[in-house]
Amino acid sequence: MSLYRVFDIAGSGLTAQALRLNTTASNIANANTVSSSIDQTYRGRHPVFAAEFDRAKEEQGAGVKVLGIVESDAPLTTEYNPSHPLADEKGFIYKPNVNVMEEMANMISASRSYDANVQVADAAKQMLSRTLTLGQR
């Protein structure tokens, strides 16, 4: 595998983890929103990744591609609060199915994965730079 392919793989990992960080940040930002309808309530979102096996057949190593972003199917939180301005006719308000603690753990994991991909790209850059200086001596 060429060092240039390492940059492609690390770059796809950086893109995937950046998307993961953005969706996690969106989930945390909407964790405390309230709605008067189940249909209008924010649902947690999570990216779905897959290895680029079609490219891996041609070369060694596989990058990451984003298949899409899916909404969580975990149940929403309902709360009886008839005095709330957004309460429905039965007195219920609906809150997202976002667990802030899980999202923080997900954010830490995504951040560390992002950093690992940056270190891989940096190591490949240093190896390539040292390879170019071999012929100068």
N, C-alpha and C positions, 0 to 999 in steps of 0.2 A: 504494500500500500504506500502510495506516495505521501509526502508530507502535505501536499496541497489538498489531498482527500481528507486529511485530519482537520484542516481548517473548515471544510464543508460539513463534516460531522459535528465538530464543536459549534459551528455556527447554527446548525439546525437545532442543537441542544439549547443554545442561548435563546433562540426564537421561541422554542417550546416553553422554556422556563419563564421567559418574560410574559408570555400569554398566561401561564399558570399564576404568576404573581398578580397580573392585572385582574383576572377573574376572582382571585382570592380577595384582593382589595375591594372589588365591587361587592362581594358577598359581605365583607365586614362593614362596608359603608351602609348597606341596606339591612343590616341585621336587626335594627330597632325600628324599622318602618312599620306602620300600622295601616290596615286596610279594612274597608267595610264589606268586602266581598272576597270569597275564596278565589275567584277568577282573576282578580286584580292584585292579589298578594304576591310579593316578590318571592321567587323560589331560588334556592342556592344553585349556582352554576359551576360546572366542573369541565375542564377540557379533557378530551380523549385523544391519546397519542398512540402511534403505531410505529414500528420500525420500518424503514424503507427497504424492505426485502427485495423489491424489484431491482434496485440499484446494487444491493449487496451481492446478487448473483453474478454481476459483471465484475465487481471488485470486492476486495475484502473490506469488511466494516460496513455498518449500516447507520444512517442518520435517523433522525426522528421526524415524523410528519404529523401534523395536527389533523385528525379526522373530523373534529367538530367540537362544539360545546353543548353539553347536555344539561338539562335542568334536573335537580334532585327530585326523586320521587318520595322522599321522606314526608311524613304527614306534617301539615302546618300546625302551628300552635293557635288554639282558640282560647279566648279569654272573655269571661262574662264581665262586661263593664258598661252598663246601660247609660252611665253619665258621660261617657266618652263621645265627642262630637262625631266620630266616624262609626259609631256602633250601628249595627243593622237593626231591623225591626224587632229582632228577638233579644237585642242587647249585647250581641257578641262582636268582638273585634278580632281580626286575624293577623297573626304575626308570621314572619318568614320562618322557614325550616332551616335556618342557619345557626350552627353552633359555633360561637365565636372562638372557643378554646380549640376546637378542631381546625378552624380556619387559621388560627395563629400558628399551630403546629405545621399546617400545610404551607404557610408562608415561610416559615423557617426552613423547611425542607426544600422548597423551591429556591430560596435564596442560596442555600448551600450548594444545590445542584448547579445553579447559575455560576457561582464562584468556581466550582470544579471545572466547568466548561471553559471559563476564562483562563484558568491555570493550564488546561490542556492546550488551548490556542497559544498561550504565551510560551509554553515549553516547545511547541512545534516551531514557533517563530525563532526562538533561540537556537534550536538545532539547525534550522535552515540557514540562519545567519552564520553559525559556526562552520557549516559545510561550505558556504561560499568563501570563507576566509582561509580554508585549507590550502588552496592553490596559490595563495599570495606569499607563502614563505619560501 
